[in-house]
Amino acid sequence: MLFSELKALHDLPFFDLIQKSRAVHDANWKENEVQLCTLLSIKTGGCSEDCSYCAQSSRYNTGLEVERLMEKDAVMERAKAARATGSTRFCMGAAWRGVRSGTKRFEQVLEIIEDVSELGMEVCVTLGEVGPDEAKQLKKAGVTAYNHNLDTSREHYTNIVSTHTYDDRLQTIRNVQDAGMSVCCGGILGLGETTDDRLKMIETVSEFNPQPESVPINSLMPMPGTPLEGTDPVSVFDLVRMIAVARISMPKAKVRLSAGRTLLSPEAQAMCFFAGANSIFYGDKLLTAANPAVERDLALIDELGLSAQKPDRSMQAPLATDDKPLSPCCKTSECAS
């Protein structure tokens, strides 16, 4: 969807916007379901990247204890516990720049994925940059979706990260889609961006061909020791507007209410669900940030008359649209995928 169209939607009166987004939601998601996802950091801290929002960067003094790649048995214990409490997708994140075929740690990750995939849950990973060969191996091991957020607009991105480029991220997304995995891609609100930056991020993601299977909408959790420490929280109304715009522009995608849910009241979360969110991260922790307790989440879901979406291990990546170019791998003339 074009920026001008997204801007016109975003600027509608609040209730007009969420009425439109609710109509799109009801037309495409007829069941009152919410996807419950658990996110586990399988390798924490010590990352060489300089993402200014991230406590895991080795460049900042955040007090975070660095942890090596978890042993497979420990990951399996957490995955089984997540399944027992109702999670239908198990997401594993690792703090590093990316993975490379033939390395010991990549082989270890593949073994972990193979075992987790046998539990019957959907398997999502976020491992940084991946090349074409690595993407194919991840797909073969059992990954159903790969998370790689754009975070913000191309224009604002250089204010947030300097150790990799926007095109680096787009290339990974193209590699993942070419390997047949679904893409989980969204952004973070509260990075010092403008409303136009937020809408440009949604524009880029909505123009992927195929569109993402899921779209996380994160609100910044300012981490002590990072450059964005002390940043003011995102307004609930700004968050709801972005969820509504994401729902309208990507009607078939799951829109995930992600980081920042600890700052939201049950009533605010209910408004997010009404506007089109139908997926949450669920459990005690979201990588290095707190997450609402399982019992409170289940109580809210029950209060709203929602139910947990069942896992779909046979989930196929969304199909590309024939009348659109494939998702860009970059914006340069030398790279036209």
URMO-V812981 format. One record per pair of residues at least 24 apart in sequence whose C-alpha atoms are under 7 Angstrom apart, sorted by sequence separation. I is the first residue (numbers start at 0). GAP is how many residues later the second one is. If there is no record, write none. Layout:
BEGIN
I,GAP / I,GAP
END
This chain:
BEGIN
42,24 / 43,24 / 253,24 / 254,24 / 255,24 / 42,25 / 116,25 / 147,25 / 253,25 / 42,26 / 216,26 / 41,27 / 42,27 / 113,27 / 184,27 / 41,28 / 98,28 / 109,28 / 112,28 / 113,28 / 183,28 / 97,29 / 112,29 / 182,29 / 183,29 / 184,29 / 185,29 / 186,29 / 187,29 / 188,29 / 189,29 / 190,29 / 242,29 / 246,29 / 261,29 / 97,30 / 98,30 / 112,30 / 181,30 / 182,30 / 183,30 / 184,30 / 185,30 / 186,30 / 187,30 / 188,30 / 189,30 / 260,30 / 261,30 / 89,31 / 95,31 / 96,31 / 97,31 / 98,31 / 109,31 / 181,31 / 182,31 / 183,31 / 184,31 / 185,31 / 186,31 / 187,31 / 188,31 / 243,31 / 260,31 / 88,32 / 89,32 / 90,32 / 91,32 / 92,32 / 93,32 / 95,32 / 96,32 / 97,32 / 187,32 / 235,32 / 239,32 / 242,32 / 243,32 / 87,33 / 88,33 / 89,33 / 90,33 / 91,33 / 92,33 / 93,33 / 100,33 / 242,33 / 87,34 / 88,34 / 89,34 / 90,34 / 91,34 / 92,34 / 99,34 / 242,34 / 265,34 / 145,35 / 149,35 / 150,35 / 151,35 / 239,35 / 144,36 / 145,36 / 146,36 / 147,36 / 148,36 / 149,36 / 150,36 / 151,36 / 78,37 / 143,37 / 144,37 / 145,37 / 146,37 / 147,37 / 148,37 / 149,37 / 150,37 / 155,37 / 143,38 / 144,38 / 145,38 / 146,38 / 148,38 / 214,38 / 220,38 / 55,39 / 144,39 / 213,39 / 214,39 / 215,39 / 216,39 / 217,39 / 219,39 / 220,39 / 71,40 / 75,40 / 134,40 / 138,40 / 212,40 / 213,40 / 214,40 / 215,40 / 216,40 / 217,40 / 218,40 / 219,40 / 130,41 / 134,41 / 155,41 / 211,41 / 212,41 / 213,41 / 214,41 / 215,41 / 216,41 / 217,41 / 218,41 / 129,42 / 138,42 / 213,42 / 215,42 / 217,42 / 128,43 / 131,43 / 135,43 / 189,43 / 205,43 / 37,44 / 130,44 / 134,44 / 152,44 / 189,44 / 201,44 / 205,44 / 151,45 / 152,45 / 188,45 / 151,46 / 152,47 / 46,48 / 47,48 / 48,48 / 152,48 / 37,49 / 46,49 / 47,49 / 151,49 / 36,50 / 41,50 / 43,50 / 44,50 / 46,50 / 35,51 / 36,51 / 37,51 / 38,51 / 39,51 / 40,51 / 41,51 / 42,51 / 43,51 / 35,52 / 36,52 / 37,52 / 38,52 / 39,52 / 40,52 / 41,52 / 42,52 / 34,53 / 35,53 / 36,53 / 37,53 / 38,53 / 39,53 / 40,53 / 212,105 / 210,107 / 51,108 / 209,108 / 50,109 / 51,109 / 209,109 / 50,110 / 209,110 / 49,111 / 208,111 / 209,111 / 49,112 / 208,112 / 49,113 / 48,114 / 208,115 / 208,116 / 208,117 / 209,117 / 207,118 / 208,118 / 207,119 / 181,135 / 180,136 / 181,136 / 179,137 / 173,153 / 173,154 / 173,155 / 169,158 / 170,158 / 169,159 / 170,159 / 169,160 / 61,162 / 166,162 / 61,163 / 166,163 / 60,164 / 61,164 / 59,165 / 59,166 / 54,168 / 52,169 / 52,170 / 54,171 / 143,171 / 53,172 / 52,173 / 51,174 / 52,174 / 51,175 / 52,175 / 51,176 / 121,189 / 120,190 / 121,190 / 121,191 / 6,192 / 120,192 / 5,193 / 119,193 / 2,196 / 2,197 / 2,200 / 1,201 / 0,202 / 0,205 / 0,206 / 24,222 / 87,222 / 88,222 / 20,223 / 27,223 / 87,223 / 23,224 / 27,224 / 17,226 / 20,226 / 24,226 / 16,227 / 20,227 / 23,227 / 9,231 / 9,235 / 8,236 / 5,239 / 38,242 / 34,243 / 35,243 / 36,243 / 37,243 / 33,244 / 34,244 / 35,244 / 36,244 / 37,244 / 32,245 / 33,245 / 34,245 / 35,245 / 36,245 / 37,245 / 35,246 / 40,246 / 38,247 / 39,247 / 0,248 / 38,248 / 24,251 / 21,252 / 21,253 / 20,254 / 21,254 / 20,255 / 17,257 / 33,272 / 35,272 / 32,273 / 33,273 / 34,273 / 31,274 / 32,274 / 33,274 / 34,274 / 31,275 / 32,275 / 33,275 / 32,276
END
